[in-house]
Amino acid sequence: MELRKLTKGDYDILNAMENVVDGIARMYGEYTEVVLHSLDINSPSVLKIANGHVTDREAGAPITNLALLKLKDGKDVSDSYMTKSSTGKTLRSITTIVRNPKGKAIGLLCINVDMDAPMQSFLKTMFPLDCNGESSNSPETFAKDIDETVTSTIDVVRSEVLDNPSISPSKRNREVVTKLHELGIFKYKNSILLAAKILGVSRDTVYLYLREMDTK
């Protein structure tokens, strides 16, 4: 697989992936380096890097020889492999080829984990803490269908409203419907019926709350 000159469209795809780099790095913490390489023949280099201290690199650094070898393997997602950084760190890595709509390779997304990092420190980065130093757990339902997603969202919003002492009991259902409306939940099929059932009110009551919001 040979390098070639990338088009503006190719760079648009790569630039759109910069948030992916930051997202992966934030998920796995400071000992995981995430690198987005351009495969432009004029400048095959790092476009975006997060946690570059793992290999002492920054944007603009040249593509590595091993990354090029993984490209020639022909696998869009490599097997994980072990390597050494220039500073002697043991790294566990994986390389993914980024392709454009024509199937041409335009970049590489590489993840390098510092295996020499202290285990306690590495694990600590996997469990983000809130301002009180406690593990922060947010409810999330991995739904099998949209009804389950809608139902779980209604349940979460309802719990938040019930836990808010500043909202009087007589206004709680209205506040739940307002928040669900702001989230766009009522765009989904059956959402009004599901909300009415969970809140213990009639469908007409939910419609009334929605109409009142539309007239404001």
Buried (B, 14 or more C-beta within 10 A) or exposed (E): EEBBEBBEEBBEBBEEBEEBBBEBBBEBBBBBBBBBBBBBEEBBBBBBBBBBEBBEBEEEBEBBEBBBEBBEEEEEEBEEEEEEBEEEBEBBBBBBBBBBEEEBBBBBBBBBBBBBBEEEEBEEBEEEEEEEEEEEEEEEEEEEEEBEBBBBBBBBBBEEBEEEEEBEEEEBBBBBBBBBBEEEBBEBEEBBEBBBBBBEBEEEBBBBBBEEEEEE
